[in-house]
């Protein structure tokens, strides 16, 4: 059977419309730029004597309007394709975009529910709610949550197993039908097959799960390490600061790629280095929480005992499982190759976090409320963790978003060089690496994971930008 | 100032020592040596044979002593091989008389060692590779820095304007596109004979070859660089680094534009063009200078990716080959170069910042 087209039966009238929207948009950009050069400006609001407002529309305004509506038209076309994919019965009619839209149905539902709820209650949700005042932040958040939900619902979305091979489908173009589908099989490869005959679409979706399993957690660990070391370095200063800064600079002076090539090899895993590093790095979250509760409740022994023992029990349970693969209950475990990836990403990221935290602490500790705390006789750790840290949350949250994006890029780099991942793994970096060999002849296997990675990182960056803007407003 | 530079250099040397020791330690771990023995000898060695191979070839003994030998502060090892009845040692060829050889041979004496995979002196290999990468870096910088500064200055001169928003979004998008993504997209768009723009362009008769650009830089090494084979690697490296420099320039420019002296100039009636070009620009470019210098270590990763992606046998490609073939001395030399580049750029950025910024004086 012929492969299905990208746009299906809606394409007949939506394709020209989309093309027109793109043309109008670029014409608007060029016209706007030219008019700016000539010196024309957008119309300004004038206040009339009778308290009414008048805007004189100039050609610039019309160009901007044309650009705005062409973008809306373009997006509306996409929405129609997805709706077509949900309503039309045959895959030939849905088209590739429609078929993809249909597979992502759980994601759409989750996104719509979340956005509706968040916008409805945005005034009660603090910084998170304020995000919905910034269009850039909303776009970024939407992109991030799209991949987040894709990762969560990946089992519902994928059409074939990520490592299932159908050898006749090798390098088939997007929209190709299976040669002899069994009963209950999804009848086509939506985004084509890769060089081994696996489904590109399913691998892309499962890749989201691979990335989002590691990136946020690794960033969180890096923040724990960076905060636990950065707070005292900035607050106490002196020898401790000099030593820690020297070590941080040492790690930062290492070219990341060299470090990965040295650390993420089977021989290093055999030598036990990752376990040793994990043993050190994973201790920091436990220290962080113990100090956090101890400084807060050291006057209330019962509460202190409760919180500290809870943190210690949970902490060491996770610690034994993650670092040594020796969970007494056998629930938590981390395979050696994932552990080394995780540890090296944490190791690379934490010095930067350390520097940021140290810089913020140096700034905040000169504030009056810190002096007031010192005068009240509060201990140094209480001041650091309960006075300074909450006031440093703005820049830290923003950096957290940026750093998840950076971690995603790092994981992609590792996958791209085939370091630390199993060869069958559907993560985006390795899929790009596999696809690049035949890139000029068969571009379709490498392009979807590349665009997916880019959109996720872009979403995180835009989200960080929106958060920064909104947190600076108050 | 002299003392400041001296102290910076001292810290730098200490850092270099620590870093090279870490690299030395990681590459000379026992499992790595075992792998080396098996690739050099034969794959089915017993553990005892491996141990004796390691010892015979000078990889035995305490790590710190061998690090000293490699560095050139401890005399190189010499050993009498009883099977062949010849002297062997670090500083001379097999069979030569150890009396004639120098006692020390390490980095400090300019001896980078011997690449076990290429069967050649490391210094012979790495020089040519570095030159190739130098060319790539030069063009990447020549594209990246002016473009980034232009974008940053245009965005920062009117903060919050439409121009600022669109250019900032572009900068964000470029930082969100790592080399292995933009490279793939560029190749598909511009260098594929079946997809992207090239089939269309060649159908229209606007380009001579089958593709607009070449998706591999292999020919650039032999036939010299030209637009056809070098555009895509340079663009790919430049794009990722550009966004960051542009954002820093924008922030610095926006800060300068709110300064008092700019307001004074505006009130005196200086035209906007003159304010930007004559008053603001020079002060706004101090901060990006540091960022540009610190961009080198980042570019190193980019170079490794781009050289692998475009098959360009420069420094990055050598690093990948050395690491994946467990070529210890070559990898060590690569890391020396990398660490050296990073530290020197840090030093230059520190010193340059002090020179450029008249408000900082170190007595």
Interface residues (C-beta under 8 A of the other chain):
Chain A: X36 X64 X136 X246 X249 X250 X253 X254 X255 X256 X257 X258 X261 X262 X263 X265 X267 X268 X270 X271 X273 X405 X409 X412 X413 X416 X417 X429 X432 X433 X435 X436 X439 X440 X441 X442 X443 X446 X447 X450 X451 X453 X454 X457 X458 X460 X461 X462 X465
Chain B: X11 X15 X18 X19 X22 X23 X26 X27 X29 X30 X31 X32 X34 X35 X162 X163 X168 X169 X172 X173 X175 X176 X177 X178 X180 X181 X184 X185 X187 X188 X191 X192 X193 X194 X195 X196 X211 X215 X297 X300 X301 X304 X305 X308 X309 X316 X319 X320 X323 X324 X326 X331 X334 X335 X338 X339 X342 X343 X346
